[in-house]
Amino acid sequence: MEMKELRNLDETELREKERQLVQEVFNLRFQVATGRVENPMKMRHTRRDLARVKTILREMAATPTPPAGRSKG
């Protein structure tokens, strides 16, 4: 998944994506341990996607949001 696609998601969607990727990494770890993984590179790609999601969530948390209801004038 590309950063552009991830940046278009809101926080709840990103949290859900993070949960799914953590579960997928967990499952892939078992497949690697038992030798049943079909594509060994899938683990690497999944971990990197998870890192991308976490990076965007961290950026969202660090960015201050302007107060609602205040206007200049």
C-alpha positions as a Markdown table, in Angstrom:
| # | Residue | x | y | z |
|---|---|---|---|---|
| 1 | Met | 0.0 | 0.0 | 0.0 |
| 2 | Glu | 1.3 | 3.4 | -0.9 |
| 3 | Met | 1.6 | 6.5 | 1.4 |
| 4 | Lys | -0.8 | 8.4 | -0.8 |
| 5 | Glu | -3.5 | 5.9 | -0.3 |
| 6 | Leu | -2.9 | 5.7 | 3.4 |
| 7 | Arg | -2.9 | 9.5 | 3.9 |
| 8 | Asn | -6.4 | 9.6 | 2.4 |
| 9 | Leu | -7.8 | 7.5 | 5.2 |
| 10 | Asp | -9.1 | 8.9 | 8.5 |
| 11 | Glu | -7.8 | 7.9 | 11.9 |
| 12 | Thr | -10.4 | 5.2 | 12.6 |
| 13 | Glu | -9.7 | 3.5 | 9.2 |
| 14 | Leu | -6.0 | 3.7 | 9.9 |
| 15 | Arg | -6.4 | 2.1 | 13.3 |
| 16 | Glu | -8.4 | -0.7 | 11.7 |
| 17 | Lys | -5.8 | -1.2 | 9.0 |
| 18 | Glu | -3.1 | -1.3 | 11.8 |
| 19 | Arg | -5.1 | -4.0 | 13.6 |
| 20 | Gln | -5.4 | -6.0 | 10.5 |
| 21 | Leu | -1.7 | -5.8 | 9.6 |
| 22 | Val | -0.6 | -6.8 | 13.2 |
| 23 | Gln | -2.8 | -9.8 | 12.9 |
| 24 | Glu | -1.4 | -10.6 | 9.4 |
| 25 | Val | 2.2 | -10.4 | 10.7 |
| 26 | Phe | 1.2 | -12.7 | 13.6 |
| 27 | Asn | -0.2 | -15.3 | 11.2 |
| 28 | Leu | 2.8 | -15.0 | 8.8 |
| 29 | Arg | 5.2 | -15.6 | 11.7 |
| 30 | Phe | 3.5 | -18.9 | 12.3 |
| 31 | Gln | 3.5 | -19.8 | 8.7 |
| 32 | Val | 7.3 | -19.1 | 8.4 |
| 33 | Ala | 7.9 | -21.1 | 11.6 |
| 34 | Thr | 6.1 | -24.1 | 10.2 |
| 35 | Gly | 7.5 | -23.7 | 6.7 |
| 36 | Arg | 4.1 | -23.2 | 5.1 |
| 37 | Val | 4.6 | -19.6 | 3.8 |
| 38 | Glu | 3.8 | -19.3 | 0.1 |
| 39 | Asn | 5.7 | -16.0 | -0.4 |
| 40 | Pro | 8.5 | -15.3 | 2.0 |
| 41 | Met | 8.6 | -11.6 | 0.9 |
| 42 | Lys | 5.0 | -11.2 | 2.1 |
| 43 | Met | 6.3 | -10.9 | 5.7 |
| 44 | Arg | 8.6 | -8.0 | 4.7 |
| 45 | His | 5.9 | -6.1 | 2.8 |
| 46 | Thr | 3.4 | -6.5 | 5.6 |
| 47 | Arg | 5.8 | -5.3 | 8.2 |
| 48 | Arg | 6.7 | -2.2 | 6.0 |
| 49 | Asp | 3.0 | -1.5 | 5.5 |
| 50 | Leu | 2.5 | -1.6 | 9.2 |
| 51 | Ala | 5.3 | 0.8 | 9.7 |
| 52 | Arg | 3.8 | 3.2 | 7.2 |
| 53 | Val | 0.4 | 3.1 | 9.0 |
| 54 | Lys | 2.1 | 3.7 | 12.3 |
| 55 | Thr | 4.1 | 6.6 | 10.9 |
| 56 | Ile | 1.0 | 8.3 | 9.6 |
| 57 | Leu | -0.9 | 7.8 | 12.9 |
| 58 | Arg | 2.1 | 9.3 | 14.7 |
| 59 | Glu | 2.1 | 12.3 | 12.3 |
| 60 | Met | -1.6 | 12.8 | 12.9 |
| 61 | Ala | -1.0 | 12.8 | 16.7 |
| 62 | Ala | 1.9 | 15.2 | 16.5 |
| 63 | Thr | 0.0 | 17.7 | 14.3 |
| 64 | Pro | -1.9 | 20.3 | 16.3 |
| 65 | Thr | -5.5 | 20.9 | 15.2 |
| 66 | Pro | -6.8 | 24.4 | 15.2 |
| 67 | Pro | -9.5 | 25.1 | 17.8 |
| 68 | Ala | -13.0 | 24.8 | 16.4 |
| 69 | Gly | -15.3 | 27.8 | 16.4 |
| 70 | Arg | -12.7 | 30.5 | 16.3 |
| 71 | Ser | -12.3 | 32.7 | 13.4 |
| 72 | Lys | -9.9 | 35.5 | 12.7 |
| 73 | Gly | -11.5 | 38.9 | 12.6 |
